[in-house]
Amino acid sequence: MSDDTFNMSLRKFLKTVGVTSQQEIEAAVRKAQDAGTLPAGPLRARAEISIEGIGMRHLIEGVIDVSGDAA
């Protein structure tokens, strides 16, 4: 296994995960806002990354603030 090849492939995968996830979250929040169903408080979020073949599973949990207030 080439470290350079592995690192480039991993970075490309993670970039795709980040970009597509952000787009999907933004679209879902806009849709909920337009429908009047967006909760007033923060949104709890969860993402899982798994890799078949090596049995890896990584769970990420966090909160997304949709209040519109700058931090």
C-alpha positions in Angstrom: 0.0 0.0 0.0 1.4 3.4 -1.0 0.9 6.0 1.7 0.6 8.8 -0.9 -2.1 6.9 -2.8 -4.0 6.0 0.4 -3.9 9.6 1.7 -5.1 11.1 -1.6 -7.9 8.6 -1.9 -8.9 9.1 1.7 -8.9 12.9 1.4 -11.0 12.7 -1.8 -13.5 10.4 -0.1 -13.7 12.7 3.0 -14.1 15.8 0.8 -17.0 14.2 -1.0 -18.6 13.2 2.3 -18.2 16.8 3.6 -19.5 18.6 0.5 -22.4 16.3 -0.3 -23.5 16.1 3.4 -23.5 19.9 3.7 -25.6 20.3 0.5 -28.1 17.7 1.7 -28.3 19.3 5.2 -28.8 22.8 3.8 -31.5 21.6 1.4 -33.3 19.7 4.2 -33.2 22.7 6.6 -34.5 25.0 3.8 -37.3 22.6 3.0 -38.3 22.4 6.7 -38.1 26.2 7.0 -40.3 26.7 3.9 -42.8 24.2 5.2 -42.9 25.8 8.6 -41.7 22.6 10.3 -38.1 23.7 11.3 -37.8 23.3 15.1 -36.9 26.5 17.1 -33.9 24.9 18.8 -30.7 23.3 17.6 -30.8 20.2 15.6 -29.2 17.0 16.8 -27.2 15.4 14.0 -25.6 11.9 13.6 -23.4 10.5 10.9 -21.8 7.1 10.5 -18.9 6.1 8.4 -18.2 2.5 7.9 -15.7 0.6 5.9 -16.6 -2.9 4.8 -13.8 -5.4 4.7 -12.0 -4.1 7.8 -15.0 -3.9 10.1 -14.6 -0.2 10.9 -17.6 1.8 12.1 -17.3 5.4 13.3 -20.2 7.4 14.7 -20.1 11.2 14.9 -22.8 13.1 16.8 -23.2 16.9 17.1 -25.6 19.8 17.2 -26.4 22.1 14.3 -27.5 25.6 15.3 -30.3 26.9 13.1 -31.1 30.0 15.2 -29.5 32.4 12.8 -27.6 34.1 15.7 -23.9 34.6 15.0 -21.6 33.0 17.5 
